[in-house]
Amino acid sequence: MKCPYCGHLEDKVVDSRSKREGAATRRRRECMNCKRRYTTYEYVETPLTVIKRDGSRDTFDRGRLKKGIELALTKRSIPAQKVEKLISEVEEECQKLEQLEVDSSYIGELVMQKLRDIDEVAYIRFASVYRRFEDAGEFRKELDKM
């Protein structure tokens, strides 16, 4: 594993724990060079495919989902652990469907539902992009629902 601080390739595992009901492993690592510690996660890969609005298909990507959520959370004081938990919950919900393909709309609705509980501003930001608000009226309707 490459150290995120110094780039050294040797480390040692200090602690391992099972997460997400055994579907992931959290490991605390210590770099053999700079002695700094960092956390890595191992996930079971599933062949989950996302069906986009235009009908095209793409592999489910946690990183892409994280980027969209972090964009909505820009300048909001939400801990990284909450973001990781949200992403894991969304992925778990998708896998509970026991289908190989999931509509992007289902994922978007899950994210909005969970963001609403965490931060209303982030929820509105995500919803404005996800639902493609065309004017201030649509934006106002969403605010009124809250």
Sequence and secondary structure as in RCSB ss.txt:
>XXXX:A:sequence
MKCPYCGHLEDKVVDSRSKREGAATRRRRECMNCKRRYTTYEYVETPLTVIKRDGSRDTFDRGRLKKGIELALTK
RSIPAQKVEKLISEVEEECQKLEQLEVDSSYIGELVMQKLRDIDEVAYIRFASVYRRFEDAGEFRKELDKM
>XXXX:A:secstr
   TTT  S EEEEEEEEEGGGTEEEEEEEETTT  EEEEEEE     EEE TTS EEE  HHHHHHHHHHHTTT
    HHHHHHHHHHHHHHHHHTT SEEEHHHHHHHHHHHHHHH HHHHHHHHHHHTT  SHHHHHHHHHH 
